Amino acid sequence: MRATLEWFGTATWRLEVDNTVIWLDAYVDRAPTAAPLRLDAAAIDRADWVLIGHSHFDHVAEAGLIARNTGATVIGSALTCEIVRDEGVPADRVTPCVGGETLQLGPVRLRVFASLHGFNGLREWPDPRGRDTRARRDDLRRESPELCEAALAHLANIPEKQRQDGGPLAYLLEWDGFRLFWHDTPGMVTASWEAVAAYRPDLALLSIAPSTPNLDGVPFESGHAGFVAHMAAILKPRRVVLNHHDDWCPPLTWHMEEEGFRQGVQASGAVLQVRRLNEVFELTR
C-alpha cells in the first residue's frame, strides 16, 4: 500500500492510504496572517474520515464543512461530535469515542486512547525575545498594528463549544504493518502512551503547542523539549515529527525551532525528522 502525509499546519494532516483519505484534525482556514496553504477548506473534495484530537477551534473548525462536502465520518469526543452535528453532519456519520475503541477505517485499523490537554495560562512561556504575553501584545500593537488586529479578529467570535477541549484523544493508525501515532496537544496519559508503545510505532507525530505540558494531570516542569524527550522515551518510535509548533496565527504566535528537540529525541533512539508546511511525504518503514 502507498501511504502519504501532508502537513496543513498546526496539528492538521491529510493521510492517504491508497485511495482512502483520513484527515487528522481539521483546521484549514487559518488566520489571514499565517503562511498560505495549497487549498482552503471549501475546496477539499476528498475525505473518508476526519479524526479530531480535541474540540478547540484550531483543531475542529472545519470538520463539519469537510464532512458535509465529502460525506466523511467524523471521529472524536462527544463534544466534537455535537459540534459537527450542530453544523449539519448527520448523526450516522459521527462516531463519539472516549478511548479504548478499535475501529476499521477501510484498510486502516484505528486504536483510540485517552489523552490530556496542555495547561493553558498556567504560567507564562516567553517568546524568543523573552517577553511575556502582555509585553508581546503591546509590542505587536505598536510594531505591527494591522497584522495584530487581523490575527485578533481571527480569534474573536470563536463558538463557545470550540473553546472547550471536550476530552482529548490520541490515535494509533495501522496499515500494511506500518504504525502511526498522533496527538494534537501537549498532554499525555502515561498508561495510554505505554499501551501505544507495545505496538512499536514507526512514526510519532508529537504536539508541542506553547502551553504547559500536562503529564497525567500534573504540570511537566522540564519544558517542551524535555516533554517530547519523555514521550519519545516511552513510545520508542522509529521516527518523530513535531506538530502544533508552527507560526499558525502570527504575529501572536511563533515557530518553535525543531533543532531544540533533536538531542532529546535522539536519546530515546528515535530520529527527529523536520517536515514543512504543504510538504507531501511518503510513509515507509
SEROGU-975506 format. One record per residue: residue number from 1; x, y, z of N, C-alpha, C in turn. Coordinates in Angstrom, 1 decimal. Layout:
N
NUM;X;Y;Z;X;Y;Z;X;Y;Z
...
***
This chain:
285
1;0.8;-1.2;0.0;0.0;0.0;0.0;0.9;1.3;0.0
2;0.5;2.2;-0.8;1.2;3.5;-0.8;0.5;4.5;0.2
3;1.3;5.1;1.1;0.7;6.0;2.1;1.5;7.3;2.1
4;0.8;8.4;2.1;1.5;9.7;2.2;0.8;10.6;3.3
5;1.6;11.5;3.8;1.1;12.5;4.8;1.4;13.9;4.2
6;0.5;14.8;4.5;0.7;16.2;4.1;0.3;17.1;5.3
7;1.2;18.0;5.7;1.0;18.9;6.8;0.3;20.2;6.4
8;-0.8;20.5;7.1;-1.5;21.7;6.8;-1.3;22.7;7.9
9;-0.3;22.6;8.7;0.0;23.5;9.8;-0.8;23.1;11.0
10;-0.4;23.7;12.2;-1.0;23.4;13.5;-0.9;21.9;13.7
11;-1.9;21.2;13.9;-1.8;19.7;14.1;-2.7;19.0;13.1
12;-2.9;19.7;11.9;-3.8;19.1;10.9;-2.9;18.5;9.8
13;-3.3;17.2;9.5;-2.6;16.4;8.5;-3.6;15.7;7.6
14;-3.2;15.5;6.3;-4.0;14.6;5.4;-3.2;13.3;5.2
15;-3.8;12.2;5.6;-3.2;10.9;5.4;-4.0;10.2;4.3
16;-3.2;9.7;3.3;-3.8;9.0;2.2;-3.1;7.6;2.2
17;-4.0;6.6;2.3;-3.5;5.2;2.2;-4.2;4.5;1.1
18;-3.5;4.4;0.0;-4.1;4.0;-1.3;-5.2;5.0;-1.6
19;-6.4;4.6;-1.8;-7.5;5.5;-2.1;-8.3;6.0;-0.9
20;-7.9;5.7;0.3;-8.5;6.1;1.5;-7.9;7.4;2.0
21;-8.7;8.4;2.3;-8.3;9.7;2.8;-8.8;9.9;4.2
22;-7.8;10.2;5.1;-8.1;10.4;6.5;-7.5;11.7;7.0
23;-8.3;12.6;7.4;-7.8;13.9;8.0;-7.6;13.7;9.5
24;-6.4;14.2;9.9;-6.1;14.3;11.3;-6.2;15.7;11.7
25;-7.3;16.0;12.5;-7.7;17.4;12.7;-8.2;18.1;11.5
26;-8.8;19.2;11.6;-9.5;19.9;10.5;-9.5;21.4;10.7
27;-8.3;22.0;10.9;-8.2;23.4;11.0;-7.4;23.9;9.7
28;-8.1;24.3;8.7;-7.5;24.6;7.4;-7.6;26.1;7.1
29;-8.7;26.7;7.4;-8.8;28.2;7.1;-8.2;29.0;8.2
30;-6.9;29.1;8.2;-6.2;29.7;9.3;-6.2;31.2;9.3
31;-5.6;31.8;10.2;-5.5;33.3;10.2;-5.0;33.8;8.9
32;-5.5;34.9;8.5;-5.0;35.5;7.2;-3.5;35.9;7.3
33;-3.0;36.0;8.5;-1.6;36.4;8.6;-0.7;35.2;8.5
34;-1.2;34.0;8.5;-0.4;32.7;8.5;0.1;32.4;7.1
35;1.1;31.6;7.0;1.6;31.2;5.7;0.5;30.5;4.9
36;0.4;30.7;3.6;-0.8;30.1;2.9;-0.6;28.6;2.7
37;-1.8;28.0;2.6;-1.9;26.6;2.3;-2.2;26.4;0.8
38;-2.1;25.2;0.3;-2.4;24.9;-1.1;-3.9;24.9;-1.4
39;-4.8;24.8;-0.4;-6.2;24.9;-0.7;-6.9;25.3;0.6
40;-8.1;25.8;0.4;-8.9;26.2;1.6;-9.9;25.1;1.9
41;-10.6;25.1;3.0;-11.5;24.0;3.4;-12.6;23.8;2.4
42;-13.1;24.8;1.8;-14.2;24.6;0.9;-13.8;23.9;-0.4
43;-12.5;23.8;-0.7;-12.0;23.2;-1.8;-11.7;21.7;-1.6
44;-11.8;21.3;-0.4;-11.5;19.9;0.0;-12.6;19.0;-0.5
45;-12.3;18.1;-1.4;-13.4;17.3;-2.0;-13.2;15.8;-1.8
46;-12.1;15.4;-1.0;-11.9;14.0;-0.7;-11.6;13.8;0.8
47;-12.4;13.1;1.4;-12.2;12.7;2.8;-13.1;11.5;3.1
48;-12.6;10.5;3.7;-13.4;9.4;4.2;-13.7;9.4;5.7
49;-12.7;9.8;6.4;-12.8;10.0;7.9;-12.1;11.3;8.3
50;-12.6;11.9;9.3;-11.9;13.1;9.9;-11.8;12.7;11.4
51;-10.5;12.6;11.9;-10.2;12.3;13.3;-9.9;13.6;14.0
52;-10.5;13.9;15.1;-10.3;15.1;15.8;-9.7;14.8;17.2
53;-8.5;15.4;17.5;-7.9;15.1;18.7;-8.6;15.8;19.9
54;-9.0;17.0;19.8;-9.8;17.7;20.8;-10.6;18.8;20.2
55;-11.5;19.4;20.9;-12.6;20.2;20.3;-12.3;21.7;20.2
56;-11.1;22.2;20.5;-10.8;23.6;20.4;-10.8;24.0;18.9
57;-11.1;25.2;18.6;-11.4;25.7;17.3;-10.2;25.4;16.3
58;-9.0;25.5;16.8;-7.8;25.3;16.0;-7.5;23.8;15.7
59;-8.5;23.0;16.0;-8.4;21.6;15.6;-9.7;21.1;15.0
60;-10.9;21.7;15.3;-12.2;21.2;14.8;-12.8;22.1;13.9
61;-12.3;23.3;13.6;-13.0;24.4;13.0;-13.7;24.0;11.7
62;-13.0;23.3;10.8;-13.6;22.9;9.5;-14.1;21.5;9.4
63;-14.1;20.7;10.5;-14.5;19.3;10.4;-15.9;19.2;9.9
64;-16.9;20.0;10.3;-18.2;19.9;9.8;-18.3;20.2;8.3
65;-17.6;21.3;7.9;-17.7;21.6;6.5;-17.1;20.5;5.6
66;-15.9;20.0;6.0;-15.3;18.9;5.2;-16.2;17.7;5.2
67;-16.8;17.3;6.3;-17.7;16.2;6.4;-18.9;16.4;5.5
68;-19.5;17.5;5.5;-20.7;17.8;4.7;-20.4;17.7;3.2
69;-19.2;18.3;2.8;-18.9;18.3;1.4;-18.4;17.0;0.9
70;-17.9;16.1;1.7;-17.3;14.9;1.2;-18.0;13.6;1.6
71;-18.9;13.7;2.6;-19.6;12.5;3.1;-18.7;11.8;4.1
72;-17.7;12.4;4.6;-16.8;11.8;5.6;-17.5;11.6;6.9
73;-17.0;10.6;7.7;-17.4;10.4;9.1;-16.4;11.0;10.0
74;-16.9;11.7;11.0;-16.1;12.4;12.0;-16.0;11.5;13.2
75;-14.8;11.4;13.7;-14.5;10.6;14.9;-13.8;11.5;15.9
76;-14.3;11.5;17.1;-13.8;12.4;18.2;-14.6;12.2;19.5
77;-14.4;13.2;20.3;-15.1;13.2;21.6;-16.6;13.4;21.4
78;-17.3;13.3;22.5;-18.8;13.6;22.4;-19.0;15.0;22.0
79;-18.2;15.9;22.6;-18.3;17.3;22.3;-18.0;17.6;20.8
80;-16.9;17.0;20.3;-16.6;17.2;18.9;-17.8;16.7;18.0
81;-18.4;15.6;18.3;-19.5;15.1;17.6;-20.7;16.0;17.7
82;-20.9;16.6;18.8;-22.0;17.5;19.0;-21.8;18.8;18.1
83;-20.5;19.2;18.1;-20.2;20.4;17.3;-20.5;20.2;15.8
84;-20.1;19.1;15.3;-20.3;18.9;13.8;-21.8;18.5;13.5
85;-22.5;17.9;14.5;-23.9;17.7;14.3;-24.6;19.0;14.2
86;-24.2;19.9;15.1;-24.8;21.3;15.1;-24.6;21.9;13.7
87;-23.5;21.6;13.0;-23.2;22.1;11.7;-23.8;21.4;10.6
88;-24.6;20.4;10.8;-25.3;19.7;9.8;-24.8;18.4;9.4
89;-23.9;17.8;10.1;-23.4;16.5;9.8;-24.4;15.4;10.4
90;-24.9;14.5;9.6;-25.9;13.6;10.1;-25.4;12.7;11.2
91;-26.2;12.3;12.1;-25.8;11.6;13.3;-25.2;10.2;12.9
92;-25.6;9.7;11.8;-25.0;8.4;11.4;-23.6;8.5;10.8
93;-23.1;9.8;10.8;-21.7;10.0;10.3;-20.8;10.6;11.3
94;-21.2;10.4;12.6;-20.3;10.8;13.7;-20.1;9.6;14.6
95;-18.9;9.5;15.1;-18.5;8.3;16.0;-17.9;8.9;17.2
96;-18.6;9.0;18.3;-18.0;9.5;19.6;-17.1;8.4;20.2
97;-16.0;8.8;20.8;-15.1;7.9;21.4;-14.6;8.5;22.7
98;-14.2;7.7;23.6;-13.6;8.1;24.9;-12.2;7.5;25.1
99;-11.8;6.6;24.3;-10.5;5.9;24.5;-10.8;4.5;24.7
100;-10.1;3.6;24.1;-10.3;2.1;24.2;-10.9;1.5;23.0
101;-11.4;2.3;22.1;-12.1;1.8;20.9;-11.1;1.3;19.9
102;-11.5;0.3;19.1;-10.8;-0.1;17.9;-11.7;-0.1;16.8
103;-11.4;0.7;15.7;-12.3;0.9;14.6;-11.5;0.5;13.3
104;-12.3;0.1;12.3;-11.7;-0.2;11.0;-12.1;0.9;10.0
105;-11.1;1.6;9.5;-11.3;2.7;8.5;-10.8;2.2;7.2
106;-11.6;1.5;6.4;-11.1;1.0;5.2;-9.9;0.1;5.5
107;-8.7;0.3;4.9;-7.5;-0.5;5.1;-6.8;-0.2;6.4
108;-7.3;0.8;7.1;-6.6;1.3;8.3;-7.3;0.9;9.6
109;-6.5;0.2;10.5;-7.1;-0.1;11.8;-6.7;1.1;12.7
110;-7.8;1.6;13.4;-7.6;2.7;14.3;-7.8;2.3;15.8
111;-6.9;2.7;16.6;-7.0;2.5;18.0;-7.0;3.8;18.7
112;-8.0;4.0;19.6;-8.2;5.3;20.3;-7.8;5.2;21.7
113;-7.1;6.3;22.2;-6.5;6.3;23.5;-6.9;7.6;24.2
114;-7.2;7.6;25.5;-7.4;8.8;26.3;-6.2;9.6;26.4
115;-6.3;10.9;26.3;-5.2;11.8;26.4;-5.6;13.0;27.3
116;-4.7;14.0;27.3;-5.0;15.2;28.1;-4.5;16.5;27.3
117;-5.1;17.6;27.7;-4.7;18.9;27.1;-3.6;19.5;27.9
118;-2.8;20.3;27.2;-1.8;21.1;27.9;-2.5;22.1;28.8
119;-1.8;22.6;29.8;-2.4;23.6;30.7;-2.3;25.0;30.1
120;-3.4;25.6;29.6;-3.4;26.9;29.0;-3.3;27.9;30.1
121;-2.4;28.9;30.1;-2.4;30.0;31.0;-2.0;29.7;32.4
122;-1.4;28.5;32.6;-0.9;28.1;33.9;0.3;29.0;34.3
123;1.2;29.3;33.3;2.3;30.2;33.6;2.7;30.8;32.2
124;3.5;31.8;32.3;4.0;32.4;31.0;5.1;31.5;30.4
125;5.0;31.3;29.1;6.1;30.8;28.4;6.6;31.8;27.4
126;7.8;32.5;27.8;8.2;33.6;27.0;8.5;33.3;25.5
127;8.3;34.3;24.7;8.6;34.1;23.3;10.1;34.2;23.1
128;10.6;34.1;21.8;12.1;34.1;21.6;12.8;35.4;22.1
129;12.0;36.5;22.2;12.6;37.7;22.7;12.5;37.9;24.2
130;12.0;36.8;24.9;11.9;36.9;26.3;10.7;37.6;26.9
131;9.7;38.0;26.1;8.6;38.8;26.5;7.5;37.9;27.0
132;6.7;38.4;28.0;5.5;37.7;28.4;4.4;38.1;27.5
133;3.2;37.5;27.7;2.1;37.8;26.8;1.7;39.2;26.7
134;1.6;39.9;27.8;1.2;41.3;27.8;2.3;42.2;27.1
135;3.5;42.0;27.4;4.6;42.8;26.7;4.6;42.5;25.2
136;4.4;41.2;24.9;4.5;40.9;23.4;3.3;41.5;22.7
137;2.1;41.5;23.3;0.9;42.1;22.6;1.1;43.6;22.5
138;1.6;44.2;23.6;1.8;45.7;23.5;2.8;46.0;22.4
139;3.9;45.3;22.3;4.9;45.5;21.2;4.2;45.3;19.8
140;3.4;44.2;19.7;2.8;43.9;18.4;1.9;45.0;18.0
141;1.1;45.5;18.9;0.2;46.6;18.6;0.9;47.8;18.1
142;2.1;48.0;18.7;2.9;49.2;18.3;3.7;48.9;17.0
143;4.3;47.7;16.8;5.1;47.4;15.7;4.4;47.0;14.4
144;3.3;46.2;14.6;2.6;45.6;13.5;1.1;45.7;13.8
145;0.5;47.0;13.9;-0.9;47.1;14.3;-1.9;46.4;13.4
146;-1.6;46.5;12.1;-2.6;45.9;11.1;-2.5;44.3;11.2
147;-1.3;43.8;11.3;-1.2;42.3;11.4;-1.8;41.9;12.8
148;-1.5;42.6;13.8;-2.0;42.2;15.1;-3.6;42.2;15.1
149;-4.2;43.3;14.6;-5.6;43.3;14.5;-6.2;42.2;13.7
150;-5.6;41.9;12.6;-6.0;40.8;11.7;-6.0;39.5;12.4
151;-4.9;39.2;13.2;-4.8;38.0;14.0;-5.9;37.9;15.1
152;-6.0;39.1;15.8;-7.0;39.1;16.8;-8.4;39.0;16.3
153;-8.7;39.5;15.1;-10.0;39.3;14.5;-10.3;37.9;14.2
154;-9.3;37.1;13.8;-9.4;35.7;13.5;-9.8;34.9;14.8
155;-9.3;35.4;15.9;-9.5;34.7;17.2;-10.8;35.2;17.9
156;-11.4;36.3;17.4;-12.7;36.8;18.0;-13.8;35.9;17.6
157;-14.9;35.9;18.3;-16.1;35.2;17.9;-15.9;33.7;17.7
158;-15.1;33.1;18.5;-14.9;31.6;18.4;-16.2;31.0;19.1
159;-16.9;30.1;18.5;-18.1;29.5;19.2;-17.7;28.9;20.5
160;-18.6;29.1;21.5;-18.3;28.7;22.9;-17.9;27.2;23.0
161;-18.6;26.4;22.2;-18.2;24.9;22.3;-16.8;24.7;21.8
162;-16.3;25.5;20.9;-14.9;25.3;20.4;-13.9;26.0;21.3
163;-14.3;26.5;22.5;-13.4;27.0;23.5;-13.1;25.9;24.6
164;-13.8;24.8;24.4;-13.6;23.7;25.4;-12.9;22.5;24.7
165;-12.1;21.8;25.4;-11.3;20.7;24.8;-12.1;19.4;24.6
166;-13.2;19.2;25.3;-14.1;18.1;25.1;-13.5;16.7;25.5
167;-12.3;16.7;26.1;-11.7;15.4;26.4;-10.8;14.9;25.3
168;-9.5;15.3;25.3;-8.6;15.0;24.2;-8.4;13.4;24.0
169;-8.1;13.1;22.8;-7.9;11.7;22.4;-6.6;11.7;21.6
170;-5.9;10.5;21.6;-4.8;10.2;20.8;-5.1;9.0;20.0
171;-4.4;8.9;18.8;-4.8;7.8;17.9;-3.6;7.1;17.4
172;-3.7;5.8;17.2;-2.7;4.9;16.6;-3.4;4.3;15.4
173;-2.8;4.6;14.2;-3.3;4.1;12.9;-2.4;3.1;12.4
174;-2.9;1.9;11.9;-2.0;0.9;11.4;-2.6;0.3;10.1
175;-1.7;0.1;9.1;-2.0;-0.5;7.8;-0.7;-1.1;7.3
176;-0.9;-2.3;6.7;0.2;-2.9;6.0;1.5;-3.0;6.8
177;1.3;-3.2;8.1;2.5;-3.3;9.0;3.1;-2.0;9.5
178;2.5;-0.8;9.0;3.0;0.5;9.4;2.2;1.0;10.5
179;2.8;1.7;11.5;2.0;2.2;12.6;2.3;3.7;12.8
180;1.3;4.5;12.9;1.4;5.9;13.0;0.7;6.4;14.3
181;1.4;7.1;15.1;0.8;7.6;16.3;0.7;9.1;16.2
182;-0.5;9.7;16.7;-0.7;11.1;16.5;-1.5;11.7;17.7
183;-1.0;12.8;18.3;-1.9;13.5;19.2;-1.7;15.0;18.9
184;-2.5;15.9;19.4;-2.6;17.3;18.9;-2.5;18.3;20.0
185;-2.1;18.0;21.2;-1.9;18.9;22.3;-0.9;18.4;23.3
186;-0.1;19.2;23.9;1.0;18.7;24.8;0.5;18.2;26.1
187;-0.2;17.1;26.1;-0.6;16.4;27.3;-0.5;14.9;27.0
188;-0.4;14.1;28.1;-0.4;12.7;27.9;-0.9;12.0;29.1
189;-1.4;10.8;28.9;-1.7;9.8;29.9;-0.7;8.7;29.8
190;0.1;8.5;30.9;1.2;7.6;30.8;0.7;6.2;30.4
191;-0.4;5.7;31.0;-0.9;4.4;30.6;-1.2;4.3;29.1
192;-1.8;5.3;28.6;-2.1;5.3;27.1;-0.8;5.2;26.3
193;0.2;6.0;26.6;1.4;6.0;25.9;2.1;4.7;26.0
194;2.1;4.1;27.2;2.7;2.8;27.4;2.0;1.7;26.5
195;0.6;1.8;26.4;-0.1;0.9;25.6;0.2;1.1;24.1
196;0.4;2.3;23.7;0.8;2.6;22.3;2.2;1.9;22.1
197;3.1;2.1;23.0;4.5;1.6;22.8;4.5;0.1;22.5
198;3.5;-0.6;23.1;3.5;-2.1;22.8;3.3;-2.4;21.3
199;2.8;-1.5;20.6;2.6;-1.7;19.1;3.8;-1.2;18.3
200;4.8;-0.6;19.0;6.1;-0.2;18.3;5.8;0.7;17.1
201;5.4;2.0;17.4;5.0;2.9;16.3;6.2;3.2;15.4
202;6.0;3.3;14.1;7.1;3.6;13.2;7.3;5.2;13.2
203;6.2;5.9;13.3;6.3;7.3;13.3;5.3;7.9;14.4
204;5.8;8.8;15.2;5.0;9.5;16.2;5.0;11.0;15.8
205;3.8;11.5;15.6;3.5;13.0;15.4;3.2;13.5;16.8
206;4.2;14.3;17.4;4.1;14.7;18.7;3.8;16.2;18.8
207;2.9;16.6;19.7;2.5;18.0;19.8;3.3;18.8;20.8
208;3.7;20.0;20.4;4.4;20.9;21.4;3.9;22.3;21.4
209;2.6;22.5;21.3;2.0;23.8;21.4;2.5;24.5;22.6
210;2.6;25.9;22.6;3.2;26.6;23.8;2.2;26.7;24.9
211;1.7;25.6;25.4;1.0;25.6;26.7;1.9;24.7;27.6
212;1.6;24.8;28.9;2.4;24.0;29.8;2.1;22.5;29.6
213;3.1;21.7;29.4;2.8;20.2;29.1;2.2;19.6;30.4
214;1.3;18.7;30.1;0.4;18.0;31.1;0.8;16.5;31.1
215;1.4;16.1;32.2;1.7;14.7;32.4;0.8;14.1;33.5
216;-0.2;13.3;33.1;-1.1;12.7;34.0;-1.8;13.7;34.9
217;-2.1;14.9;34.4;-2.7;15.9;35.2;-1.8;16.7;36.1
218;-0.5;16.6;35.9;0.4;17.3;36.7;1.3;18.1;35.7
219;1.6;19.4;36.0;2.4;20.2;35.1;3.8;19.6;35.0
220;4.3;19.4;33.8;5.6;18.9;33.5;6.6;20.1;33.5
221;7.5;20.0;34.4;8.3;21.2;34.8;9.6;21.4;33.9
222;9.9;20.4;33.1;11.2;20.5;32.3;11.0;21.0;30.9
223;9.9;21.7;30.6;9.8;22.4;29.3;9.4;21.4;28.2
224;9.2;22.0;27.0;8.7;21.3;25.9;9.7;20.3;25.4
225;11.0;20.6;25.3;12.0;19.7;24.8;12.1;18.5;25.7
226;12.0;18.7;27.0;12.0;17.6;27.9;10.8;16.7;27.8
227;9.7;17.4;27.6;8.4;16.6;27.4;8.4;15.8;26.2
228;8.9;16.3;25.1;9.0;15.5;23.9;9.9;14.3;24.1
229;11.1;14.6;24.7;12.0;13.5;25.0;11.4;12.4;25.9
230;10.6;12.9;26.9;9.9;11.9;27.8;8.9;11.1;27.0
231;8.1;11.7;26.1;7.2;10.9;25.3;7.9;9.9;24.4
232;9.0;10.4;23.8;9.7;9.5;22.9;10.3;8.3;23.6
233;10.8;8.6;24.8;11.4;7.5;25.6;10.4;6.4;25.9
234;9.1;6.8;26.1;8.1;5.8;26.4;7.6;5.2;25.1
235;7.3;5.9;24.1;6.8;5.4;22.8;7.8;4.6;22.1
236;9.0;5.0;22.1;10.1;4.3;21.4;9.8;4.2;19.9
237;9.4;5.3;19.2;9.1;5.2;17.8;10.4;5.2;17.0
238;10.3;4.8;15.7;11.5;4.9;14.9;11.8;6.3;14.5
239;10.7;7.1;14.3;10.9;8.5;13.9;9.9;9.3;14.6
240;10.3;10.6;14.8;9.4;11.6;15.4;9.3;12.8;14.5
241;8.1;13.3;14.3;7.8;14.6;13.6;7.0;15.4;14.5
242;7.4;16.7;14.7;6.6;17.6;15.6;5.4;18.2;14.8
243;4.4;18.5;15.6;3.3;19.3;15.1;2.8;20.3;16.2
244;2.0;21.3;15.7;1.5;22.4;16.5;2.6;23.2;17.1
245;3.7;23.3;16.4;4.9;24.1;16.9;5.1;25.2;15.9
246;4.2;25.4;14.9;4.4;26.4;13.9;3.8;27.7;14.2
247;4.1;28.7;13.3;3.6;30.1;13.5;2.2;30.1;12.8
248;1.2;29.6;13.5;-0.1;29.4;12.9;-1.0;30.6;13.0
249;-0.7;31.6;13.8;-1.5;32.9;13.9;-0.6;34.1;14.2
250;0.4;34.3;13.3;1.3;35.4;13.5;0.5;36.8;13.4
251;1.0;37.8;14.1;2.2;37.8;14.9;2.0;37.4;16.4
252;0.9;36.8;16.7;0.6;36.4;18.1;1.3;35.1;18.4
253;1.7;34.3;17.4;2.4;33.0;17.6;3.7;33.1;17.0
254;4.6;32.1;17.2;5.9;32.0;16.6;6.2;30.5;16.4
255;7.2;30.3;15.5;7.6;29.0;15.2;8.6;28.5;16.3
256;8.4;27.3;16.8;9.3;26.7;17.8;10.3;25.8;17.0
257;11.5;26.2;17.0;12.5;25.6;16.2;12.7;24.1;16.6
258;12.8;23.3;15.5;12.9;21.9;15.7;14.2;21.4;16.3
259;15.3;22.2;16.0;16.6;21.7;16.4;16.7;21.6;18.0
260;15.9;22.4;18.7;16.0;22.3;20.1;15.5;21.0;20.7
261;14.8;20.2;19.9;14.2;19.0;20.3;15.0;17.7;19.9
262;16.0;18.0;19.0;16.7;16.8;18.4;17.5;16.0;19.4
263;18.2;16.6;20.3;19.0;15.8;21.2;18.2;14.9;22.1
264;17.1;15.4;22.6;16.2;14.6;23.5;15.6;13.4;22.7
265;15.1;13.7;21.5;14.5;12.6;20.7;15.6;11.6;20.4
266;16.8;12.0;20.0;17.8;11.0;19.6;18.2;10.2;20.8
267;18.1;10.8;22.0;18.5;10.0;23.2;17.5;8.8;23.4
268;16.3;8.9;22.9;15.3;7.9;23.0;15.6;6.8;22.0
269;16.5;7.0;21.1;16.7;6.0;20.0;15.9;6.3;18.7
270;15.2;7.4;18.7;14.4;7.8;17.5;15.1;8.8;16.7
271;14.7;9.0;15.5;15.2;10.1;14.6;14.2;11.2;14.5
272;14.6;12.4;14.7;13.7;13.6;14.5;13.8;14.0;13.1
273;12.6;14.0;12.4;12.5;14.5;11.0;11.8;15.8;11.0
274;12.2;16.8;10.2;11.6;18.1;10.1;10.8;18.1;8.8
275;9.5;18.4;9.0;8.6;18.5;7.9;8.1;19.9;7.7
276;7.8;20.3;6.5;7.4;21.7;6.3;6.0;21.8;5.8
277;5.4;23.0;6.0;4.0;23.2;5.5;3.9;22.9;4.1
278;2.8;22.2;3.7;2.4;21.8;2.4;3.3;20.7;1.8
279;4.2;20.2;2.6;5.0;19.1;2.1;4.2;17.8;2.1
280;4.3;17.0;1.1;3.8;15.7;1.0;4.9;14.7;1.0
281;4.9;13.7;2.0;6.0;12.8;2.0;5.4;11.4;2.2
282;6.1;10.4;1.7;5.7;9.0;1.7;6.1;8.4;3.0
283;5.2;7.5;3.5;5.4;6.8;4.7;5.9;5.4;4.4
284;7.1;5.1;4.8;7.7;3.8;4.6;8.4;3.4;5.9
285;8.5;2.1;6.1;9.2;1.6;7.3;10.7;1.8;7.2
***
